[in-house]
Amino acid sequence: LTGAGDLSGGEGGAGASSFATLLLAAAFSGFVTSFLVAPVERVKVMMQAQQNSLYANELECVRAVLQNEGWTGLFSRGLGPTLVREVPSYGIYFVVYGVLMQTAVAENLGSVAPLIFGAISGCACWIPVYPVDVVKTLVQNTEGGADDSSAIDVAIQLYKDEGVGAFFNGLTPKMLRASVNHAVTFWVYDLMMGVLT
């Protein structure tokens, strides 16, 4: 990972500086990405949760949201929880991968290190933010102004109705997906960096 640099210390606190730079860059990436991801995930969530084929396709879903809620409904519904999820998640993701790739274990693993550490970093970035993702999905899975509950209201109601366990429903398939997705992501990244440099 080029952006990880040498996180092992070096002279004059260079390791700490590199770590801080990586963390800041990763978290800022998560911040920027949130604004692009939120409207796409709003449509995805509504399409997946629809009953009786309410929307024929994604475009029809977008039209319905715009008609009932305007542009704000498309771009800002669920944006708060998306930011709360993406910013720390990206920070954890790149820092965990960067730190692991600096270890002696990475040297011993050789070319499979990106696969293994990609899977680990993918899981590590999801576990702490998964409850936020559950709340975000519930916030985004409504149409119109009938239910304008805040993310905090949704979280409180979910806890009252189903307890703490509800915040982790679906975690196992998410971890399986994250393992495969991020293992392949970093393996291909590492492979291409080797080819291109």
C-alpha positions, 0 to 999 in steps of 0.5 A: 500500500503506497499510502501506508508508507513506513509505519515502523517508526524510523527517525524523528517520529517519521513513523508516527507522522506517516501513521497520522497522515495515513489515518487522516487521508483515509478518514477524509476519503470516507468523508468524501465518499459518503456524499456519493454513496448515500444517494446510491445506497438510498436507492439500493435499500429501497429497491431491495426492501420493496414489496410487490414490485413497487418500482420497476427499476432504479430510475423509477425509484429515484423518480418516486423519491424526488417526487415525494421528498425532493433532492434532499430526500435523495441526497441527505436521507441517511447521510448522517449515519453514512458519514458516521459509518464511512469516516471511521471505517475508512480510517480503520481499513487503511490503517489496519492494512498498512500496519499489518503489511509492515510486520514480519508476518507480511514478509513471511506470507509473501504474495498472499499477505495482501489477500490475508491482510485485506480480508482482516482489514475488511472485517476490522473496518466493518465490525465497529460500524456495523450497528450504524449501518443497520440504523442507516439502512432503516433510515433510508428504507422509507419513502416520503415524509411520513416517517422523518425519524432521526437516526438517533430516534431509529436507534432508540426504537430499534433497541426498545423493540429488539434489544442490542442483538438487532444492531448486529443482524446480518453481521455474519454474511457481511463479514464473509462478503467483506473478507472476500471483497477486500482480500481481492481488492488488496491482492489485485492492487498489490499485483497491479502495483508490481506490474506498473512499477 
